[in-house]
């Protein structure tokens, strides 16, 4: 059982990483192999909609996202973490989400992986980041676990730190259930327009 905590903050050792590390402590207590990966200092550009991944399932943009892909695929549970900048997730978080469009082949998918979320902030925007991440998880056919949202320094929030540990434990226990989306439904489009036939 592998649990990946993916810090989508441009800062190292900030509030987001603090809560993610605590969540991994919880996952480890349930016997999981854990890893914390930070995109801070990495170069992850936006998706350029070239369409190259439609045929191969591999992104044509060569940057540090190439390190992230195998980690996402190897994990049974993924805890995404983002601070809130300007009322929503970071630009780094959105870039990673957009770049996972390359997972469009049956053997390369986030389906049936358990997804949890850690969001930190100083004020407004936490709810928007939460809803956007959960919509992403559902459309990728991931199994949604709980979330932790914290204002300010989480080290001063005893219940918040406990909630993070519980999130890590919950992800391991949900993954152990072995839930799978019925394969005959696959990933479907949720919106239709003149581009669909």
KOLMARVO-217012 format. One record per residue (C-alpha): residue number from 1; chain; x, y, z; residue in one letter. Coordinates in steps of 0.001 Angstrom, whole numbers, plus 500000, padded with zeros to 6 digits. Layout:
+-----+-----+--------+--------+--------+------+
: seq : mol :     px :     py :     pz : type :
+-----+-----+--------+--------+--------+------+
: NUM :   A :      X :      Y :      Z :    A :
...
+-----+-----+--------+--------+--------+------+
//
This chain:
+-----+-----+--------+--------+--------+------+
: seq : mol :     px :     py :     pz : type :
+-----+-----+--------+--------+--------+------+
:   1 :   A : 500000 : 500000 : 500000 :    X :
:   2 :   A : 501505 : 503318 : 498911 :    X :
:   3 :   A : 500293 : 506772 : 499889 :    X :
:   4 :   A : 501666 : 509836 : 498142 :    X :
:   5 :   A : 501295 : 513317 : 499591 :    X :
:   6 :   A : 501685 : 515855 : 496818 :    X :
:   7 :   A : 502454 : 519373 : 498007 :    X :
:   8 :   A : 501326 : 521837 : 495357 :    X :
:   9 :   A : 502674 : 524863 : 497168 :    X :
:  10 :   A : 505502 : 526953 : 495707 :    X :
:  11 :   A : 506983 : 527097 : 499228 :    X :
:  12 :   A : 508861 : 524357 : 501067 :    X :
:  13 :   A : 508165 : 523538 : 504709 :    X :
:  14 :   A : 505082 : 525747 : 504928 :    X :
:  15 :   A : 501654 : 525059 : 506387 :    X :
:  16 :   A : 500602 : 522772 : 503544 :    X :
:  17 :   A : 503628 : 520516 : 503935 :    X :
:  18 :   A : 503155 : 520473 : 507709 :    X :
:  19 :   A : 499643 : 519042 : 507384 :    X :
:  20 :   A : 500623 : 516654 : 504596 :    X :
:  21 :   A : 503471 : 515262 : 506704 :    X :
:  22 :   A : 501040 : 514758 : 509565 :    X :
:  23 :   A : 498633 : 512930 : 507259 :    X :
:  24 :   A : 501464 : 510644 : 506171 :    X :
:  25 :   A : 502203 : 509897 : 509828 :    X :
:  26 :   A : 498640 : 508621 : 510080 :    X :
:  27 :   A : 498956 : 506569 : 506888 :    X :
:  28 :   A : 502224 : 505081 : 508105 :    X :
:  29 :   A : 500588 : 504066 : 511379 :    X :
:  30 :   A : 498238 : 501897 : 509270 :    X :
:  31 :   A : 501195 : 500175 : 507603 :    X :
:  32 :   A : 501425 : 502213 : 504395 :    X :
:  33 :   A : 504592 : 503080 : 502548 :    X :
:  34 :   A : 504558 : 506873 : 502287 :    X :
:  35 :   A : 506189 : 509651 : 500287 :    X :
:  36 :   A : 505966 : 513428 : 500421 :    X :
:  37 :   A : 506691 : 515122 : 497109 :    X :
:  38 :   A : 506830 : 518896 : 496752 :    X :
:  39 :   A : 506577 : 520817 : 493505 :    X :
:  40 :   A : 508373 : 523780 : 495132 :    X :
:  41 :   A : 511334 : 524738 : 492982 :    X :
:  42 :   A : 510168 : 522464 : 490167 :    X :
:  43 :   A : 509283 : 523555 : 486662 :    X :
:  44 :   A : 505809 : 522358 : 485739 :    X :
:  45 :   A : 504330 : 524216 : 482810 :    X :
:  46 :   A : 500724 : 524322 : 481704 :    X :
:  47 :   A : 499096 : 521882 : 479322 :    X :
:  48 :   A : 499408 : 523312 : 475802 :    X :
:  49 :   A : 496545 : 521192 : 474382 :    X :
:  50 :   A : 498774 : 519747 : 471670 :    X :
:  51 :   A : 496818 : 516474 : 471669 :    X :
:  52 :   A : 499952 : 514332 : 471638 :    X :
:  53 :   A : 498894 : 512362 : 474707 :    X :
:  54 :   A : 495609 : 511329 : 473060 :    X :
:  55 :   A : 497420 : 508647 : 471097 :    X :
:  56 :   A : 500267 : 507664 : 473387 :    X :
:  57 :   A : 499054 : 508519 : 476914 :    X :
:  58 :   A : 502339 : 510370 : 477368 :    X :
:  59 :   A : 502723 : 514112 : 477758 :    X :
:  60 :   A : 504938 : 515732 : 475153 :    X :
:  61 :   A : 505968 : 518603 : 477473 :    X :
:  62 :   A : 509351 : 517731 : 478947 :    X :
:  63 :   A : 509681 : 519274 : 482374 :    X :
:  64 :   A : 509520 : 518192 : 486021 :    X :
:  65 :   A : 505998 : 516817 : 485635 :    X :
:  66 :   A : 507702 : 513776 : 484146 :    X :
:  67 :   A : 508877 : 512982 : 487721 :    X :
:  68 :   A : 505342 : 513260 : 489057 :    X :
:  69 :   A : 503571 : 510930 : 486622 :    X :
:  70 :   A : 505103 : 507640 : 487853 :    X :
:  71 :   A : 504554 : 508643 : 491482 :    X :
:  72 :   A : 500857 : 509245 : 490853 :    X :
:  73 :   A : 500481 : 505961 : 488994 :    X :
:  74 :   A : 502303 : 503942 : 491680 :    X :
:  75 :   A : 500219 : 505294 : 494570 :    X :
:  76 :   A : 497130 : 503606 : 495979 :    X :
:  77 :   A : 496158 : 506821 : 497763 :    X :
:  78 :   A : 497038 : 510418 : 496962 :    X :
:  79 :   A : 496727 : 513371 : 499316 :    X :
:  80 :   A : 496775 : 516585 : 497328 :    X :
:  81 :   A : 497777 : 519681 : 499276 :    X :
:  82 :   A : 497493 : 523321 : 498289 :    X :
:  83 :   A : 497510 : 526678 : 499965 :    X :
:  84 :   A : 494920 : 529175 : 498785 :    X :
:  85 :   A : 496291 : 532080 : 496764 :    X :
:  86 :   A : 493796 : 534621 : 495478 :    X :
:  87 :   A : 490691 : 532653 : 496485 :    X :
:  88 :   A : 491549 : 529253 : 495040 :    X :
:  89 :   A : 494259 : 526633 : 494559 :    X :
:  90 :   A : 497743 : 527643 : 493464 :    X :
:  91 :   A : 498796 : 527938 : 489838 :    X :
:  92 :   A : 501078 : 524953 : 490483 :    X :
:  93 :   A : 498081 : 522867 : 491579 :    X :
:  94 :   A : 496091 : 523782 : 488485 :    X :
:  95 :   A : 499037 : 522998 : 486229 :    X :
:  96 :   A : 499401 : 519517 : 487749 :    X :
:  97 :   A : 495663 : 518866 : 487387 :    X :
:  98 :   A : 495701 : 519968 : 483756 :    X :
:  99 :   A : 498760 : 517907 : 482935 :    X :
: 100 :   A : 497153 : 514688 : 484219 :    X :
: 101 :   A : 494971 : 514794 : 481110 :    X :
: 102 :   A : 497772 : 512588 : 479759 :    X :
: 103 :   A : 496335 : 509751 : 481877 :    X :
: 104 :   A : 493813 : 508871 : 479210 :    X :
: 105 :   A : 494681 : 505251 : 478531 :    X :
: 106 :   A : 493211 : 502284 : 480471 :    X :
: 107 :   A : 496653 : 501244 : 481743 :    X :
: 108 :   A : 497471 : 504827 : 482760 :    X :
: 109 :   A : 494726 : 506127 : 484958 :    X :
: 110 :   A : 493983 : 507612 : 488358 :    X :
: 111 :   A : 490760 : 505597 : 488539 :    X :
: 112 :   A : 490156 : 503713 : 491796 :    X :
: 113 :   A : 492933 : 505527 : 493664 :    X :
: 114 :   A : 491806 : 507121 : 496915 :    X :
: 115 :   A : 492040 : 510918 : 496910 :    X :
: 116 :   A : 492268 : 513134 : 499980 :    X :
: 117 :   A : 492873 : 516839 : 500245 :    X :
: 118 :   A : 494641 : 519314 : 502497 :    X :
: 119 :   A : 493946 : 523023 : 501988 :    X :
: 120 :   A : 495518 : 525844 : 503975 :    X :
: 121 :   A : 494857 : 529547 : 503904 :    X :
: 122 :   A : 494616 : 532779 : 505775 :    X :
: 123 :   A : 491134 : 533841 : 504754 :    X :
: 124 :   A : 488617 : 533179 : 501960 :    X :
: 125 :   A : 488889 : 530595 : 499198 :    X :
: 126 :   A : 489238 : 527275 : 500972 :    X :
: 127 :   A : 485789 : 526065 : 499913 :    X :
: 128 :   A : 486451 : 526890 : 496258 :    X :
: 129 :   A : 489706 : 524945 : 496289 :    X :
: 130 :   A : 487958 : 521990 : 497958 :    X :
: 131 :   A : 485069 : 521811 : 495503 :    X :
: 132 :   A : 487347 : 522131 : 492473 :    X :
: 133 :   A : 489641 : 519356 : 493680 :    X :
: 134 :   A : 486752 : 517042 : 494493 :    X :
: 135 :   A : 485176 : 517584 : 491093 :    X :
: 136 :   A : 488556 : 516719 : 489576 :    X :
: 137 :   A : 488799 : 513536 : 491674 :    X :
: 138 :   A : 485307 : 512368 : 490741 :    X :
: 139 :   A : 485787 : 513005 : 487030 :    X :
: 140 :   A : 489007 : 510979 : 487177 :    X :
: 141 :   A : 487026 : 508174 : 488891 :    X :
: 142 :   A : 489077 : 508442 : 492046 :    X :
: 143 :   A : 487564 : 507402 : 495380 :    X :
: 144 :   A : 487070 : 510566 : 497463 :    X :
: 145 :   A : 488248 : 510472 : 501066 :    X :
: 146 :   A : 487925 : 513318 : 503547 :    X :
: 147 :   A : 489698 : 516679 : 503619 :    X :
: 148 :   A : 491414 : 518953 : 506108 :    X :
: 149 :   A : 491068 : 522728 : 505781 :    X :
: 150 :   A : 493081 : 524937 : 508119 :    X :
: 151 :   A : 493473 : 528658 : 508632 :    X :
: 152 :   A : 496823 : 529885 : 509886 :    X :
: 153 :   A : 499648 : 527861 : 511403 :    X :
: 154 :   A : 498424 : 524248 : 511697 :    X :
: 155 :   A : 500972 : 523490 : 514435 :    X :
: 156 :   A : 498812 : 525624 : 516703 :    X :
: 157 :   A : 495678 : 523660 : 515773 :    X :
: 158 :   A : 495646 : 520459 : 517786 :    X :
: 159 :   A : 492368 : 519253 : 516271 :    X :
: 160 :   A : 493574 : 520144 : 512788 :    X :
: 161 :   A : 496726 : 518078 : 513204 :    X :
: 162 :   A : 494668 : 515163 : 514513 :    X :
: 163 :   A : 492314 : 515509 : 511545 :    X :
: 164 :   A : 495309 : 515287 : 509210 :    X :
: 165 :   A : 496518 : 512090 : 510886 :    X :
: 166 :   A : 493002 : 510681 : 510652 :    X :
: 167 :   A : 492868 : 511561 : 506954 :    X :
: 168 :   A : 496013 : 509531 : 506324 :    X :
: 169 :   A : 494599 : 506578 : 508257 :    X :
: 170 :   A : 491271 : 506849 : 506437 :    X :
: 171 :   A : 492918 : 506781 : 503015 :    X :
: 172 :   A : 494718 : 503533 : 503817 :    X :
: 173 :   A : 491558 : 501903 : 505150 :    X :
: 174 :   A : 489455 : 502980 : 502170 :    X :
: 175 :   A : 492107 : 501757 : 499723 :    X :
: 176 :   A : 492178 : 498411 : 501527 :    X :
: 177 :   A : 488473 : 497976 : 500709 :    X :
: 178 :   A : 489428 : 497505 : 497039 :    X :
: 179 :   A : 486521 : 499456 : 495564 :    X :
: 180 :   A : 486578 : 499636 : 491777 :    X :
: 181 :   A : 484438 : 501592 : 489371 :    X :
: 182 :   A : 482614 : 499212 : 486999 :    X :
: 183 :   A : 484883 : 499130 : 483929 :    X :
: 184 :   A : 482015 : 499103 : 481419 :    X :
: 185 :   A : 481206 : 502706 : 482261 :    X :
: 186 :   A : 484737 : 503994 : 481766 :    X :
: 187 :   A : 485382 : 507695 : 481935 :    X :
: 188 :   A : 482611 : 509578 : 480178 :    X :
: 189 :   A : 482151 : 513145 : 479085 :    X :
: 190 :   A : 480142 : 515271 : 481461 :    X :
: 191 :   A : 479387 : 518038 : 479005 :    X :
: 192 :   A : 478301 : 517863 : 475394 :    X :
: 193 :   A : 478366 : 520380 : 472591 :    X :
: 194 :   A : 478930 : 520744 : 468906 :    X :
: 195 :   A : 482327 : 519028 : 469241 :    X :
: 196 :   A : 480698 : 515714 : 470292 :    X :
: 197 :   A : 478786 : 513411 : 467954 :    X :
+-----+-----+--------+--------+--------+------+
//
